[in-house]
Amino acid sequence: MDDYFGLDIPFARHCGIKALSFEEGRTRLSLALSPTSANQFGVFHGGALLTLLDIAMGSAARVTVGAWVVAVDMQTAFIAPGRGDVVGEGHVIRAGRSLIFCEGEIRDQEGMLIAKGSGVYKVASHKST
């Protein structure tokens, strides 16, 4: 079982997302380009990148507030095609009692920005992680 900062996330495991680190309010995860994460051009499908951003930001929110969260809004900008391995990072901008505001970005191995986004997460359960 893979551990995503104290929680098993079956869909993340299915997608091949790997947890790298959580420090100073930031989560870092990686995803390798594969035939199942590619689009017809051989680069990352937008849905794969969106999933990586969601899990990076959602994990940062969950670990920061110590509660389970669900996404209620996400905005994403796809900046450049993603090839090879990418790293997604999420961090909390502001955590209220019920809503947590986050930002995230995905970069390739050379550090080029591939996608960035923002998300709002709602506390779904006060069960700590």
ZIQUIKA-V816149 format. One record per run of one state. SS is the DSSP state (h for helix, s for strand, l for the rest). FROM is the first residue (numbers start at 0). TO is the last residue. If there is no record, write none. Layout:
BEGIN
ss:SS from:FROM to:TO
ss:SS from:FROM to:TO
END
This chain:
BEGIN
ss:l from:0 to:8
ss:h from:9 to:14
ss:l from:15 to:16
ss:s from:17 to:22
ss:l from:23 to:24
ss:s from:25 to:31
ss:l from:32 to:36
ss:s from:37 to:37
ss:l from:38 to:42
ss:s from:43 to:43
ss:l from:44 to:44
ss:h from:45 to:64
ss:l from:65 to:66
ss:s from:67 to:77
ss:l from:78 to:83
ss:s from:84 to:94
ss:l from:95 to:97
ss:s from:98 to:107
ss:l from:108 to:111
ss:s from:112 to:124
ss:l from:125 to:128
END
